[in-house]
Amino acid sequence: MRKERILVRKNGSVTIFLALIMSLMVALVAGCLVSVQQASARVQIANAADIGLYSLFAQYDSCLLEEFQLFYLDGGFQNGELNLGKVYDTVAEYMEPVLNQNYQRLTLESGGITGYRLATDNQGQSFRDQAIAYMKETLGTQGIQLLLNKVERGSEHVQEQQSTKENAQQGNRLEDYDRALENATGNVQEVEGEGATESGGEVEAVILVEPVENPIDTIREIQSMGILELVLSNPSEVSQKQTEVSLLVSNRQLQTGMGIFEGMATETWSSDRILFQEYILQQVGNYTRPVSDGVLSYPLEYIIGKHGSDVENLKSVAHRLLLIREGINFVYLLGDGAKRTQAASLATAISAGLLIPMAESIVEMVLLACWAYGESILDVRELLTGGKVPLIKTAENWQLELENLAQLMGRLDTDRRNDDNGMSYEDYLRVLLYLEHSETQTMKCLDAFELTVRGKEGHEKFRMDSCVDALEIAMDVDANGRKTYQVTRQYSYR
């Protein structure tokens, strides 16, 4: 049996209301799609800017990181002068692949750098901040406290001893000693003249007391010698490197940062100052740890001495160490009754021999000062050979006997000795750094870093004032030909 299909036609209709609803729904969906597209474009633009900055700052100078634990972008790209155009182009170059991803049509229209901070800005504040942060992470709370106690205790001792010595300065005592000698000579000449008159022209012999060996004259001759001849076994081995300091960070006209980073600084506490100085000691070479490939071999001595040659800087540090040790040793002698008695006995003999018995107390003080000076020569000589010297001497670790003072030059290596419980050369440098002005110290440290890096191959034109540690960029990006977005991004190593 055949079945037939019957089609039934019915009339349909769409109301105006439903048509309006449908158009609104389509418009809503279309609007949502456009909104999603715009939101996606904004996120993609922001990501592109971030990736551009991250990629730029990933090109930090490896030499600064390896040598000094510092993160800086060499904005001069090993060519010296800061090249902001290349910095911006590098960011834009790394942004392009991100902008071209997905289905978006994003085009970088314009942009520029609106702020940046350099290592030398605000007297090297960003450099100090990085150094202090590194030391805090390295030492920890307990280590920091131990370091603070050590530095402050040593510095207080040095300042106290120096103050005491200033009350009995060798220079003034020597002037009194010389004046007494002149008066004694004048008196002898008067006696000779009177004797010649009374004897009718025949000069009678004036019998003088035979003087004992006077170490004061020996010390005078030693003080006229070069400092390095006294404190080094072989002064000819000292580095002869030198540089022109007027071209370094602390003396030349520097490039400066701008924008929101300009003048940014953190408050510096006493502990921060000591941590920064400890950082310098750890990271910068010195006479006992010379820098073989740097423009200067003793950059730490440069920070303290501020001269353009290794020789002059080492002389400056040796002089200052000698003064410190001389003051401390002189104060010890003043308080040691046995040694005061020895000095008084020798002073009596010298005064009698020179016919100046009234100047016996002056001679005693000069003898003590010369004795302290001789002991200090031995101390500094021991420090520069890698030994240790106690900050405050005792009868047990005192080295030079008064009877050997006149033969000091022949006993420079036989009488000195190492004290394992004493302070090393670097410990004394720590004290010298503590006595320096912090801002000057920071800039001189940047000098030393610049000199060290310039000694590396490919870094001959390196400049610390081209090193960037923070950057802000602003860009206009066209999104799909419909809207231009403005994006501002910042990045800093800290």
LOVO-116973 format. One record per residue (C-alpha): residue in one letter; x, y, z. Coordinates in nm, 3 decimals, decimal comma, padded with zeros to 5 digits. Example, Ala and Ser with C-alpha at 12.3 -4.5 7.8 and 13.67 -1.06 7.14 Angstrom:
residues 2
REC  code       c1       c2       c3
REC     a   01,230  -00,450   00,780
REC     s   01,367  -00,106   00,714
end
This chain:
residues 494
REC  code       c1       c2       c3
REC     m   00,000   00,000   00,000
REC     r   00,135   00,334  -00,095
REC     k   00,154   00,606   00,168
REC     e   00,114   00,963   00,067
REC     r   00,280   01,253   00,248
REC     i   00,061   01,543   00,318
REC     l   00,218   01,883   00,376
REC     v   00,032   02,127   00,588
REC     r   00,116   02,490   00,544
REC     k   00,075   02,731   00,834
REC     n   00,133   03,101   00,843
REC     g   00,408   03,233   01,080
REC     s   00,497   03,579   01,203
REC     v   00,764   03,766   01,407
REC     t   00,647   04,048   01,616
REC     i   00,820   04,385   01,618
REC     f   00,903   04,336   01,983
REC     l   01,093   04,014   01,917
REC     a   01,278   04,177   01,629
REC     l   01,393   04,453   01,859
REC     i   01,504   04,201   02,121
REC     m   01,706   04,008   01,863
REC     s   01,880   04,321   01,736
REC     l   01,972   04,418   02,093
REC     m   02,111   04,072   02,159
REC     v   02,320   04,082   01,843
REC     a   02,447   04,427   01,934
REC     l   02,528   04,305   02,286
REC     v   02,722   04,007   02,157
REC     a   02,906   04,222   01,906
REC     g   02,987   04,474   02,178
REC     c   03,116   04,201   02,404
REC     l   03,339   04,073   02,128
REC     v   03,478   04,420   02,066
REC     s   03,528   04,472   02,441
REC     v   03,709   04,141   02,472
REC     q   03,925   04,233   02,176
REC     q   04,015   04,569   02,331
REC     a   04,086   04,416   02,671
REC     s   04,304   04,156   02,504
REC     a   04,485   04,430   02,317
REC     r   04,550   04,623   02,639
REC     v   04,689   04,314   02,813
REC     q   04,900   04,225   02,513
REC     i   05,042   04,579   02,492
REC     a   05,122   04,581   02,865
REC     n   05,288   04,240   02,837
REC     a   05,488   04,356   02,539
REC     a   05,617   04,658   02,733
REC     d   05,706   04,442   03,033
REC     i   05,885   04,186   02,818
REC     g   06,072   04,466   02,641
REC     l   06,196   04,606   02,975
REC     y   06,278   04,263   03,118
REC     s   06,475   04,174   02,807
REC     l   06,662   04,503   02,820
REC     f   06,760   04,470   03,185
REC     a   06,855   04,104   03,133
REC     q   07,156   04,248   02,947
REC     y   07,317   04,362   03,273
REC     d   07,691   04,415   03,271
REC     s   07,838   04,076   03,362
REC     c   08,170   04,227   03,467
REC     l   08,007   04,439   03,739
REC     l   07,813   04,138   03,862
REC     e   08,109   03,902   03,870
REC     e   08,353   04,149   04,023
REC     f   08,133   04,354   04,257
REC     q   07,792   04,179   04,288
REC     l   07,616   04,477   04,125
REC     f   07,329   04,476   03,876
REC     y   07,359   04,758   03,622
REC     l   07,278   04,794   03,255
REC     d   07,565   04,949   03,062
REC     g   07,369   05,224   02,887
REC     g   07,676   05,308   02,681
REC     f   07,688   04,955   02,538
REC     q   08,068   04,946   02,590
REC     n   08,114   05,272   02,400
REC     g   08,126   05,515   02,691
REC     e   07,857   05,781   02,653
REC     l   07,501   05,698   02,758
REC     n   07,296   05,607   02,448
REC     l   06,929   05,651   02,539
REC     g   06,823   05,607   02,177
REC     k   06,966   05,258   02,168
REC     v   06,815   05,181   02,507
REC     y   06,468   05,269   02,375
REC     d   06,523   05,088   02,045
REC     t   06,621   04,774   02,234
REC     v   06,294   04,781   02,430
REC     a   06,092   04,840   02,111
REC     e   06,273   04,560   01,933
REC     y   06,180   04,309   02,200
REC     m   05,821   04,436   02,205
REC     e   05,754   04,373   01,834
REC     p   05,725   03,991   01,845
REC     v   05,477   04,015   02,132
REC     l   05,268   04,281   01,958
REC     n   05,242   04,063   01,646
REC     q   05,106   03,759   01,826
REC     n   04,747   03,626   01,807
REC     y   04,488   03,790   01,582
REC     q   04,556   04,146   01,697
REC     r   04,692   04,416   01,468
REC     l   04,902   04,619   01,715
REC     t   05,141   04,885   01,592
REC     l   05,391   05,083   01,799
REC     e   05,337   05,442   01,685
REC     s   05,561   05,645   01,916
REC     g   05,722   05,643   02,254
REC     g   06,017   05,751   02,464
REC     i   06,204   05,728   02,793
REC     t   06,039   05,939   03,063
REC     g   06,269   05,856   03,354
REC     y   06,590   05,674   03,439
REC     r   06,839   05,651   03,725
REC     l   07,216   05,614   03,696
REC     a   07,471   05,462   03,933
REC     t   07,624   05,803   04,005
REC     d   07,300   05,993   04,074
REC     n   07,258   06,152   04,416
REC     q   07,621   06,087   04,511
REC     g   07,596   05,720   04,413
REC     q   07,290   05,644   04,623
REC     s   07,161   05,354   04,411
REC     f   07,508   05,200   04,420
REC     r   07,520   05,229   04,800
REC     d   07,172   05,079   04,827
REC     q   07,269   04,777   04,620
REC     a   07,590   04,727   04,816
REC     i   07,416   04,751   05,155
REC     a   07,138   04,514   05,047
REC     y   07,399   04,261   04,933
REC     m   07,582   04,280   05,267
REC     k   07,261   04,237   05,465
REC     e   07,175   03,925   05,269
REC     t   07,529   03,793   05,308
REC     l   07,598   03,862   05,675
REC     g   07,259   03,819   05,839
REC     t   07,148   03,991   06,161
REC     q   07,404   03,828   06,390
REC     g   07,694   03,892   06,156
REC     i   07,595   04,257   06,120
REC     q   07,592   04,308   06,497
REC     l   07,934   04,147   06,538
REC     l   08,074   04,366   06,263
REC     l   07,927   04,682   06,418
REC     n   08,080   04,601   06,756
REC     k   08,420   04,528   06,603
REC     v   08,441   04,844   06,393
REC     e   08,306   05,082   06,657
REC     r   08,533   04,941   06,928
REC     g   08,843   04,970   06,712
REC     s   08,757   05,321   06,592
REC     e   08,689   05,445   06,944
REC     h   09,028   05,315   07,060
REC     v   09,206   05,486   06,771
REC     q   09,033   05,819   06,827
REC     e   09,098   05,811   07,202
REC     q   09,468   05,729   07,161
REC     q   09,511   05,992   06,890
REC     s   09,350   06,252   07,113
REC     t   09,583   06,165   07,399
REC     k   09,890   06,183   07,177
REC     e   09,792   06,526   07,049
REC     n   09,844   06,655   07,403
REC     a   10,211   06,559   07,380
REC     q   10,291   06,603   07,012
REC     q   10,637   06,499   06,904
REC     g   10,675   06,805   06,684
REC     n   10,627   07,051   06,972
REC     r   10,851   06,849   07,203
REC     l   11,124   06,842   06,940
REC     e   11,101   07,220   06,908
REC     d   11,152   07,254   07,285
REC     y   11,439   07,005   07,264
REC     d   11,608   07,202   06,983
REC     r   11,559   07,528   07,170
REC     a   11,722   07,382   07,480
REC     l   12,018   07,264   07,272
REC     e   12,060   07,612   07,121
REC     n   12,054   07,769   07,465
REC     a   12,311   07,520   07,592
REC     t   12,538   07,592   07,294
REC     g   12,507   07,964   07,356
REC     n   12,600   07,921   07,722
REC     v   12,910   07,719   07,632
REC     q   13,022   07,987   07,386
REC     e   12,977   08,256   07,652
REC     v   13,184   08,056   07,898
REC     e   13,457   08,011   07,635
REC     g   13,455   08,384   07,560
REC     e   13,480   08,482   07,926
REC     g   13,762   08,233   07,978
REC     a   13,953   08,376   07,682
REC     t   13,926   08,731   07,819
REC     e   14,035   08,645   08,171
REC     s   14,341   08,448   08,051
REC     g   14,470   08,732   07,834
REC     g   14,387   08,574   07,504
REC     e   14,462   08,216   07,594
REC     v   14,152   08,000   07,560
REC     e   14,108   07,753   07,842
REC     a   13,956   07,414   07,756
REC     v   13,597   07,368   07,860
REC     i   13,545   07,014   07,978
REC     l   13,211   06,865   07,869
REC     v   13,052   06,548   07,992
REC     e   13,092   06,270   07,738
REC     p   12,740   06,222   07,590
REC     v   12,577   05,879   07,568
REC     e   12,442   05,740   07,243
REC     n   12,145   05,959   07,157
REC     p   11,872   05,774   06,961
REC     i   11,690   06,102   06,897
REC     d   11,942   06,194   06,627
REC     t   11,901   05,851   06,467
REC     i   11,522   05,885   06,456
REC     r   11,559   06,230   06,297
REC     e   11,759   06,076   06,013
REC     i   11,511   05,789   05,975
REC     q   11,219   06,031   05,954
REC     s   11,383   06,202   05,656
REC     m   11,379   05,874   05,461
REC     g   11,099   05,765   05,232
REC     i   10,815   05,588   05,409
REC     l   10,816   05,288   05,174
REC     e   11,187   05,230   05,239
REC     l   11,102   05,189   05,607
REC     v   10,792   04,971   05,590
REC     l   10,869   04,748   05,288
REC     s   11,148   04,496   05,242
REC     n   11,161   04,563   04,866
REC     p   11,000   04,896   04,767
REC     s   11,092   04,839   04,400
REC     e   10,822   04,570   04,378
REC     v   10,543   04,822   04,439
REC     s   10,310   04,868   04,142
REC     q   10,402   05,164   03,921
REC     k   10,056   05,196   03,765
REC     q   09,899   05,541   03,748
REC     t   09,604   05,722   03,595
REC     e   09,465   06,072   03,546
REC     v   09,222   06,129   03,834
REC     s   09,064   06,437   03,677
REC     l   08,891   06,209   03,424
REC     l   08,733   05,983   03,687
REC     v   08,382   05,983   03,834
REC     s   08,461   06,194   04,139
REC     n   08,614   06,478   03,936
REC     r   08,456   06,492   03,590
REC     q   08,120   06,635   03,480
REC     l   07,877   06,346   03,513
REC     q   07,575   06,240   03,312
REC     t   07,262   06,250   03,528
REC     g   06,928   06,073   03,544
REC     m   06,587   06,234   03,513
REC     g   06,219   06,188   03,584
REC     i   06,062   06,015   03,883
REC     f   06,387   05,836   03,971
REC     e   06,587   06,155   04,003
REC     g   06,692   06,219   04,361
REC     m   06,541   05,898   04,499
REC     a   06,727   05,802   04,816
REC     t   06,692   05,595   05,126
REC     e   06,784   05,701   05,477
REC     t   07,130   05,583   05,576
REC     w   07,185   05,464   05,932
REC     s   07,516   05,414   06,110
REC     s   07,490   05,040   06,052
REC     d   07,438   05,099   05,680
REC     r   07,755   05,305   05,667
REC     i   07,958   05,027   05,828
REC     l   07,802   04,766   05,600
REC     f   07,894   04,972   05,296
REC     q   08,254   05,002   05,416
REC     e   08,267   04,628   05,475
REC     y   08,141   04,579   05,120
REC     i   08,430   04,794   04,994
REC     l   08,680   04,583   05,189
REC     q   08,541   04,262   05,044
REC     q   08,506   04,373   04,683
REC     v   08,801   04,607   04,626
REC     g   09,162   04,495   04,589
REC     n   09,445   04,634   04,803
REC     y   09,821   04,598   04,853
REC     t   09,788   04,250   05,004
REC     r   09,528   04,150   04,736
REC     p   09,631   04,346   04,424
REC     v   09,418   04,370   04,109
REC     s   09,634   04,229   03,832
REC     d   09,437   04,354   03,531
REC     g   09,305   04,685   03,665
REC     v   09,420   05,034   03,571
REC     l   09,541   05,058   03,934
REC     s   09,656   04,755   04,132
REC     y   09,563   04,895   04,475
REC     p   09,216   05,049   04,433
REC     l   09,135   05,041   04,805
REC     e   09,444   05,250   04,879
REC     y   09,319   05,487   04,607
REC     i   08,986   05,528   04,789
REC     i   09,176   05,633   05,101
REC     g   09,475   05,814   04,948
REC     k   09,295   05,971   04,647
REC     h   09,612   05,997   04,435
REC     g   09,652   05,888   04,075
REC     s   09,931   05,634   04,130
REC     d   09,965   05,316   04,331
REC     v   10,292   05,437   04,482
REC     e   10,149   05,762   04,618
REC     n   09,836   05,592   04,749
REC     l   10,039   05,328   04,932
REC     k   10,259   05,602   05,078
REC     s   09,951   05,786   05,201
REC     v   09,803   05,478   05,368
REC     a   10,137   05,381   05,521
REC     h   10,175   05,732   05,667
REC     r   09,828   05,717   05,820
REC     l   09,886   05,371   05,964
REC     l   10,215   05,492   06,107
REC     l   10,043   05,786   06,274
REC     i   09,774   05,560   06,421
REC     r   10,026   05,311   06,556
REC     e   10,253   05,590   06,682
REC     g   09,972   05,749   06,879
REC     i   09,860   05,420   07,033
REC     n   10,217   05,314   07,116
REC     f   10,299   05,653   07,268
REC     v   09,997   05,635   07,497
REC     y   10,100   05,287   07,606
REC     l   10,451   05,409   07,694
REC     l   10,306   05,690   07,903
REC     g   10,125   05,431   08,114
REC     d   10,407   05,176   08,147
REC     g   10,604   05,258   08,460
REC     a   10,901   05,036   08,377
REC     k   10,951   05,186   08,034
REC     r   10,903   05,539   08,168
REC     t   11,184   05,467   08,415
REC     q   11,414   05,350   08,132
REC     a   11,335   05,662   07,931
REC     a   11,389   05,887   08,234
REC     s   11,731   05,732   08,304
REC     l   11,843   05,776   07,944
REC     a   11,702   06,131   07,939
REC     t   11,908   06,218   08,247
REC     a   12,228   06,093   08,082
REC     i   12,154   06,272   07,753
REC     s   12,063   06,597   07,927
REC     a   12,382   06,591   08,129
REC     g   12,592   06,516   07,824
REC     l   12,432   06,803   07,631
REC     l   12,454   07,041   07,927
REC     i   12,078   07,088   07,941
REC     p   11,979   06,928   08,273
REC     m   11,685   07,166   08,301
REC     a   11,537   07,007   07,987
REC     e   11,539   06,654   08,125
REC     s   11,158   06,622   08,118
REC     i   11,151   06,746   07,757
REC     v   11,416   06,495   07,655
REC     e   11,218   06,217   07,824
REC     m   10,903   06,300   07,625
REC     v   11,101   06,317   07,301
REC     l   11,259   05,981   07,379
REC     l   10,916   05,827   07,441
REC     a   10,787   05,971   07,114
REC     c   11,090   05,838   06,923
REC     w   11,052   05,500   07,088
REC     a   10,685   05,490   06,989
REC     y   10,783   05,589   06,634
REC     g   11,038   05,309   06,610
REC     e   10,788   05,053   06,739
REC     s   10,533   05,181   06,487
REC     i   10,775   05,128   06,197
REC     l   10,799   04,763   06,300
REC     d   10,419   04,742   06,331
REC     v   10,343   04,879   05,985
REC     r   10,618   04,669   05,831
REC     e   10,460   04,358   05,983
REC     l   10,113   04,458   05,858
REC     l   10,234   04,503   05,500
REC     t   10,393   04,159   05,500
REC     g   10,060   04,000   05,591
REC     g   10,108   03,978   05,967
REC     k   09,889   04,098   06,252
REC     v   09,952   04,366   06,512
REC     p   09,750   04,411   06,834
REC     l   09,560   04,737   06,862
REC     i   09,671   04,798   07,220
REC     k   10,021   04,685   07,318
REC     t   10,124   04,517   07,643
REC     a   10,465   04,449   07,801
REC     e   10,454   04,098   07,655
REC     n   10,399   04,196   07,290
REC     w   10,610   04,514   07,286
REC     q   10,889   04,457   07,032
REC     l   11,158   04,726   07,039
REC     e   11,387   04,776   07,339
REC     l   11,503   05,130   07,413
REC     e   11,868   05,025   07,401
REC     n   11,813   04,907   07,040
REC     l   11,637   05,222   06,922
REC     a   11,955   05,376   06,778
REC     q   12,011   05,057   06,571
REC     l   11,653   05,048   06,439
REC     m   11,745   05,022   06,070
REC     g   11,939   04,702   06,134
REC     r   11,656   04,544   06,330
REC     l   11,357   04,608   06,104
REC     d   11,305   04,238   06,035
REC     t   11,463   04,075   06,337
REC     d   11,265   04,252   06,611
REC     r   10,916   04,256   06,457
REC     r   10,682   03,963   06,510
REC     n   10,331   03,850   06,423
REC     d   10,051   03,837   06,681
REC     d   09,773   03,595   06,584
REC     n   09,531   03,777   06,815
REC     g   09,604   04,115   06,660
REC     m   09,456   04,312   06,370
REC     s   09,553   04,257   06,008
REC     y   09,628   04,516   05,740
REC     e   09,268   04,498   05,619
REC     d   09,141   04,546   05,975
REC     y   09,333   04,873   05,996
REC     l   09,204   04,972   05,651
REC     r   08,855   04,916   05,791
REC     v   08,929   05,172   06,063
REC     l   09,063   05,421   05,805
REC     l   08,748   05,379   05,598
REC     y   08,533   05,443   05,904
REC     l   08,710   05,775   05,956
REC     e   08,642   05,885   05,595
REC     h   08,351   06,106   05,485
REC     s   08,085   05,873   05,344
REC     e   07,989   06,070   05,028
REC     t   08,351   06,122   04,922
REC     q   08,415   05,756   04,995
REC     t   08,125   05,649   04,773
REC     m   08,243   05,849   04,473
REC     k   08,602   05,731   04,515
REC     c   08,473   05,375   04,528
REC     l   08,295   05,434   04,196
REC     d   08,627   05,562   04,064
REC     a   08,794   05,240   04,174
REC     f   08,523   05,023   04,016
REC     e   08,546   05,213   03,690
REC     l   08,924   05,170   03,682
REC     t   08,896   04,799   03,754
REC     v   08,636   04,737   03,482
REC     r   08,832   04,941   03,228
REC     g   09,114   04,694   03,271
REC     k   08,892   04,418   03,126
REC     e   08,898   04,342   02,755
REC     g   08,620   04,522   02,569
REC     h   08,550   04,761   02,857
REC     e   08,818   05,021   02,790
REC     k   08,559   05,302   02,750
REC     f   08,339   05,193   03,041
REC     r   08,177   05,470   03,248
REC     m   07,996   05,432   03,577
REC     d   07,773   05,730   03,496
REC     s   07,639   05,538   03,195
REC     c   07,517   05,251   03,413
REC     v   07,136   05,237   03,444
REC     d   06,956   05,063   03,730
REC     a   06,600   05,197   03,680
REC     l   06,400   05,300   03,373
REC     e   06,052   05,428   03,285
REC     i   05,911   05,426   02,931
REC     a   05,587   05,565   02,780
REC     m   05,450   05,443   02,445
REC     d   05,153   05,493   02,213
REC     v   05,029   05,171   02,049
REC     d   04,755   05,154   01,781
REC     a   04,514   04,862   01,834
REC     n   04,347   04,729   01,520
REC     g   04,316   05,077   01,373
REC     r   04,038   05,161   01,617
REC     k   04,204   05,300   01,925
REC     t   04,546   05,417   02,041
REC     y   04,654   05,304   02,385
REC     q   04,909   05,481   02,601
REC     v   05,121   05,254   02,819
REC     t   05,375   05,352   03,088
REC     r   05,601   05,094   03,250
REC     q   05,886   05,104   03,503
REC     y   06,160   04,861   03,593
REC     s   06,435   04,872   03,855
REC     y   06,694   04,625   03,976
REC     r   06,584   04,710   04,331
end
